[in-house]
Amino acid sequence: MATYKTVVHTGPMIVVTQVKSCTHAKPKSRGTLRALGLGRIGQSNVLPDRPEIRGMIARVPHLVEVAPATSKES
């Protein structure tokens, strides 16, 4: 049986919200949304503000909105 570690990120966080459907998007864009933890319009996810996350967001800027996370959301 595998053991899993919980990773706690202490740096800045961002809230990523899906605002448009990925139905007619390219498969690569759909995969990027899934990697960001999004699946439907209006769904949000709090993620660490790291270069790899920012790179994924740069691939789908027309489908998501990004806002800084408040301390309540983190």
C-alpha positions as CSV (number, residue, x, y, z in Angstrom):
1,M,0.0,0.0,0.0
2,A,1.3,3.4,-1.0
3,T,1.7,6.3,1.4
4,Y,1.0,9.8,0.3
5,K,2.5,13.0,1.6
6,T,0.4,16.1,1.9
7,V,2.2,19.1,0.4
8,V,1.5,22.4,2.0
9,H,2.3,25.4,-0.1
10,T,3.1,28.5,2.0
11,G,3.7,31.0,-0.9
12,P,1.2,33.2,-2.7
13,M,-2.0,31.5,-4.0
14,I,-4.3,32.3,-6.9
15,V,-7.9,31.4,-7.7
16,V,-8.5,30.1,-11.2
17,T,-12.1,30.0,-12.4
18,Q,-13.4,28.5,-15.6
19,V,-15.6,31.0,-17.5
20,K,-16.1,29.4,-20.9
21,S,-16.8,25.9,-22.0
22,C,-14.1,23.6,-23.3
23,T,-16.6,21.6,-25.5
24,H,-15.2,23.0,-28.8
25,A,-11.7,23.6,-27.5
26,K,-8.7,21.6,-28.7
27,P,-7.9,18.4,-26.8
28,K,-4.7,19.9,-25.5
29,S,-6.7,22.8,-24.0
30,R,-9.1,20.4,-22.4
31,G,-6.3,18.5,-20.8
32,T,-4.8,21.7,-19.5
33,L,-8.1,22.6,-17.8
34,R,-8.3,19.2,-16.2
35,A,-4.7,19.6,-15.0
36,L,-5.8,22.9,-13.4
37,G,-8.5,21.0,-11.6
38,L,-11.4,22.5,-13.6
39,G,-14.2,20.8,-15.5
40,R,-17.2,23.0,-15.8
41,I,-18.1,26.6,-16.2
42,G,-18.0,28.4,-12.8
43,Q,-15.8,25.9,-11.2
44,S,-12.9,27.4,-9.2
45,N,-9.6,26.0,-7.8
46,V,-7.1,27.6,-5.5
47,L,-3.6,26.9,-6.7
48,P,-0.1,28.0,-5.8
49,D,1.3,30.9,-7.8
50,R,4.2,29.1,-9.5
51,P,5.7,29.4,-13.0
52,E,4.3,26.0,-14.1
53,I,0.8,27.0,-13.1
54,R,1.1,30.3,-14.8
55,G,2.3,28.5,-17.9
56,M,-0.8,26.3,-17.9
57,I,-3.0,29.4,-17.5
58,A,-1.2,31.1,-20.4
59,R,-2.3,28.2,-22.6
60,V,-6.0,28.8,-21.9
61,P,-6.4,32.5,-21.1
62,H,-9.6,32.6,-23.1
63,L,-11.3,30.0,-21.0
64,V,-10.3,31.1,-17.4
65,E,-10.1,34.0,-15.1
66,V,-7.4,34.5,-12.5
67,A,-7.6,36.4,-9.2
68,P,-5.3,36.5,-6.2
69,A,-6.6,34.3,-3.3
70,T,-7.7,35.9,-0.1
71,S,-6.5,34.4,3.2
72,K,-10.0,32.9,3.6
73,E,-9.8,30.9,0.3
74,S,-6.2,29.6,0.9
